[in-house]
Amino acid sequence: MSKKCILAMALFCFLGALGAASYQGFAWNGLEPSSVNMALGGSPVGVVNHWHKDPLCAYGNPAFASLGEGIAYSQTSYLYMHKSDILKTENLEYRAALLGVSYHGFALLLPALGNSNSAGVELGEFAVSDSTGELVDNFSLNEDSSTLGFSVNLPAALALMAPGVFPKYVRHLALGANWVSNASDSRPDPDNEGVLFSLKKAESVNLGLSACLGSTLQSGFDLEYSFGAAYINAFDGKAEYSGQASGDPIYKRLSVGGAISLSAENPHYSQGYGLASAVRNLCSGRVLLGAAEEFSDDAPLLGFGCEAGVFDTIFLRAGYHHDKAGNISGQTYGWGVNLHYRDLFSARLNHALFPRGRLRNQKSAYDYGVSANILGLYQLLSK
């Protein structure tokens, strides 16, 4: 057996641990960056969870970036896998950071992790051996991605040019697309010392749709119905290798979800400058459902979540995630704190516990972010 085959087999066996879709390249594109979504049941639910105006949520549904106003930044990192072999155990990290810039229904989603990246994973250290089993070299492998997105919320965008086109009960109707560029580290060629081979890269497009209908009830409650859909790698992007003419399939997912939200509105919102006018809702409750097809197995991913919020500031979350093919099913939990003043400024911290599989501890993840409506703050201070 050639040394290259041994190296390829080692990589293949490790990537198999990523889940049922692992034979597809860059399978980690399916990891959920948002702790809010992880606490509510995972990526199937994230396709419809538009309420938090968080750039990390716009990774799973590109339409969400257009629902905010101003500049928003979010970042996360967590241990997504323990990789064990005879010699050692490695804790492998996933990290992501995104920046959203939006104005009157138009938005851009930009990478913010550094080196023009938006997300990345550690795949660990690998040993390169020859046909006799003798160690030739060791190397660590990392993969990264860069995301550029554009989205538009039609009611907000058309309000300046053609007010009244959409009725008031249409809270938003947003469309978005993210262009994702993946790249892998070069790997050593065991047949030629000091030579690198198999530089892997891929490009794909993710599409998203979000719609929300709502009405304010006479009792002072606000009721909303929401629908979301997203298609990751909608146009069948391929992974290309240096020195290879053909490409391999990369991760692909189609998600749909629905949600209902009931909130008690603050009658003093935006009246004056005091703290009593700072929050839109006194309390809120939401139920979210979602399903996702990864095109790698007959069993879809399923998610269910519930969220309770007080003053749009403190949130408790619980849900259930079911991944039969990946053998990852169980309850999800989390909390969130959003220190904010109206829709003008926000500082967020979220935590989630998510199942990792049988006989393994739950995965713990945090994300944090800030946002500011610069024009809104200027107008408020100018009064």
N, C-alpha and C positions, 0 to 999 in steps of 0.2 A: 504493500500500500504506500502511495506517495506521501511525502510530508504535507503537501498542499491538501490532500484528502483528509489527513488527520486533523489539520487545523480547521477545515470546513466542518467536519463532523463535530468538533468541540463547540464551535460557534452555534451550529444548528441545535445541538442538545440543550445548550443554555437558553437560547431564544425560545425553545419550546416551553420553558417555564413561564413565559409571559402570558400564555393563555391559548384559547382555541384558535385565535386568529394568527398565531405566531408564525405560521409558514409564510405569511405575508411580510414583506419588508417593512421596516420601521413600525412594528406592531405597537410600540409605545406611543404612537400618535393617538391611540385610543385612551390613554390615561386621562383622568379628569383633573384639571388644575385647580378648580374652585372648591374650597372647603365647604362653602355653602351648599353646593350641589352634592358633594360627597355625604354630608350629613342628612340630606333629604332622599337618599336612595341611589345616588350615583349619576352617571352620564345620561341614562334614559330620562331622568327627571330634569336634568339641566337644560334640555332643549326647550322647556317652557317656563323656566324660572327667570323671568325678566325683571323682577321688582327691585333688585339690589343695585342696578346700574354699576356693575363691577366689570372691568375689562376682562378678567379671567373667565367670567361667564360668557363673554362673547367669543371664546375659543370654541365652545361646543355649539353655539348658535350665532353665526356671524351677524345676524340682524340686530342683536342687542346693543351694539355700540352706539347706534343712532338714537337710543332712547334717553340718553343723558344730555347734559348741556355743560360745556366747558372742558376741562382737562381732568382725566382720572388715571390713576396708576395703581396697579396691584402686583403683588409678588408672593410666591410660595416656594417651599422646598420641603420634601419629606422623603423618608426611606420607603421605597416602594417594593423592595425585595431583599431577602437574605440569600446570598449565593454561597453555597458550601461545597467544598471538595475535601480530599484527604488531608491537604496541608493546612487549609485555613478557611475561615468564614468571612465574607465581605458584606457590609451593609451598603447597598447601592442606592444612590440618591436621584430623585427626580426634582427638577427645578423649572420654574417658569416665571416670567414677568412680562406684562403687557401695558401699553400706554394707549389710552383712548382720547381723541380730540373730536369734539362734536359742536355743531352750531346749527340751530334751527332745523333739526332733522337730518342733517348730513354729518357723517362721521368717518374718521380714519382710525384704524387699529394698527398700532406700530409695535415692533419688538423693543423690549426694554431691559433685557437680561445682560447686555454687554456683548461686544463683538458682533453687533447686528443680529443677535439671537433672541428668540422669544421663549424657547424651552430647550431642555437637554436632559440626557440620562447618562449615568455611569453604567456600563455593562461589565465592569470588573476586569480582573487580570486573567490572562490566558497564557498557557504554556505551549510553545511550539516544539514538537518532538519529531524525530525522524522515524523511519520505518522500524527501527529496533527498539523504540521507546526512549531513546536517549534525548535528554533536554537540549534543545538548540537555543531557545530564546524565550523571554517573557515579555509581554506587552500588555498595557491597559488600554481598553477600548471605550471611547465615548462617542455619543451621537447627539447632534444638535438640530434645531429647526429655527427658521425665521418666518414670521407671519406678518403679512401686510394685508389689511382689510379695508373694504369700503362698504358702507351701508347707508340706507336712507329710510327715514320714517315719513311716509307719504303725507299723512295729515299735517304734521308739523312743517314739512318742507313746502307744501302748497299753501299753507295758511298765509304766507307773505304775499304770494302772487295771486291766488284765487281762493280767498276765504269762503267758507261755507260749502266747499265741495264735498267734504265728509260730514255726516251728521255728528252731533255731540256724543252719541253713545259709542262711536268708534274712537276708542282711546288711543290706539295706534295700529298701524299696518306697516310693518317694516320688512325690508328685504336687504340681504347682505351677502357678500362674498369675501372669503379669505384666500389669499394665495400663500401656500406653505412650501418652503424650500427646505428639504432635509439633507443632511450631510453626515457622513461617518468618517472617523479617523482612518488614515492609512494603516495598513497592517503589514508586518514584516513578511517577506517572501522566504520561506524556509529553504528553498533551493538556491537562493542567491543572497549570501550574507550582506547586510547593509542595504538591500534593495526593498522598496515598498511596493505593494500591489493591492488590488481590490479597493481602491478609493470608491466609496459608494455614495450616490446622491440621487435625489428624486425631487420632483415638483408635482404639486397637486393643488386642486381648487376645492374649497369647501363652500357650500351654499346654505343659506338660512332664511327662514320665514318666521315672523312672529305677528300674531294678531290678538287684539284685546278689545272686548266689548264691555261696557259698564254703564251703570246708572246709579244715581244717588237717591236713596229711599227717603220717604218722608220722616222716618224715625231718626234720621241723621246718620244712617249707615250707608256705606258705599259697597256695591256689589260688582264684581268683575268676573268675566269668563275669558279664559285665555287659551290659545292654541299655538303650538310651535312645531316646526319641522326643520330638520337639518340633514344635509347629505355631505358627509366627509369623503373626500376624494371622488367627487361626482363624475369626473371625466376619466377615471381609470388611469391615473398617473402611474408610472413604472419606476422601479429602482434601476439605475444604470451603474455599471461597474467599469472601471478603467480597463481597457483591453477586451471588452465584451461588446458584441454587436447588438444583442437583444437584451430587453429589460425584464425584470421580475415584478409580479404584482406587489403593491404596497397596501397598507391598511385602508379599509373601506367600511363605512357605516352609514346606515339610513335610520334616522330617529324621528319619532313623532310623540307628542305629549299634549295633555290637556290639564287645566287647573282652574280652580275657583277660589276667589278671595273675598272675604267679608271684613270690613274695617269700620270702626267708629271714628268719624271725622272730628277733628278739633275745631269747634266753632270760632276760635280766636286765631286760627292760622293766618299769618301774614297781616295781622292787625296790630300796628304799632311795632315796637322794637324789643319788647320784653321776651323773657323765656317762654311765656304762655303762648306766644305766637310762633315759636320755633319749630314745632313738630306738626306734621300734617294729620297724623292719626293718633288717637288716644290708645287704641289697641287694634290688633289685626289677627286674623286666622286664615290659613291657606291650606288647601289640599291639592297635591300634585300627583299625576300619574304619567308614566312614560314607558315606551318600548323601543328597542333598537335591534336592527338586524345587521350583523357584522359580515355577512356573506361568506362565512367560513364554516358554519354549522347550521343544522336545522333549528336549533333552539335559540330563540331571541333573548336578549337581555331585557329584564323587567325592573322597574323601579317604582316605588311609592313613597311619598313623604308628606309630613304635616309640619307646619310652622306656626308658632304663636309669638306675637310681638307686642311690646309695650312701648308706647311713645316713639315708635320707629327706631328705638335705641337699643333695646335688649331683646334678643331673640332666642327661643329654645326650639330645637329641631329634632325630629326623629323620623325614621323611615325604614324601608326594607329594600335590599338589593338582591336580585336573583340572576345568577349566571350559571346555568346548568352545565354548559359546555366547558367553562373554565373551572367548574367546581368551587365557585366563590359565591356563597349565598349567606345572608344573615342580616341582622338588624344594624341600622346606622344611627348615630347620635351626633349632636353638636350644639354649639351655642355661638352667638355673635353679639358684638357690641359695635354700635354705630354712633359715634359722637358727632353730631351735626347741627347745623343751623339752617333751617328750611332746606331748600335745594341749592344752597350757595356754598356750603363747605361741609366736608365729611372726612372723618378719620375712622377706619374700620379695622376690626380684628375678628377673625372667625376661626373656629376649631371644629374638627370632625373626627369621629371614630368610624372606621370602615372595615368590613370583613376582608381578611386576606386569604382565607381558605381554611379547610379543616386542619386541626392540630396546630394552628398558628395564631399568635396574638393579633388583635385588631390593629389595623394601620392607623396611626395618629398623624393628623395633618393640621397645619396652621396656614392661614394666609392673612396678609394685611395690606392696606391700601389707603390712599388719600385722594380726594377730588376737590376741585374748586371751580365754581362758575365765575370766571374773572369779570366778565361784563356785568353779570348780575351784582357782584360785590361792588363794582365801581358805581353802578346806578344807585345802589342802596346808600353808599357813603356820600354820594353827591347830593342827596336830598337835603 
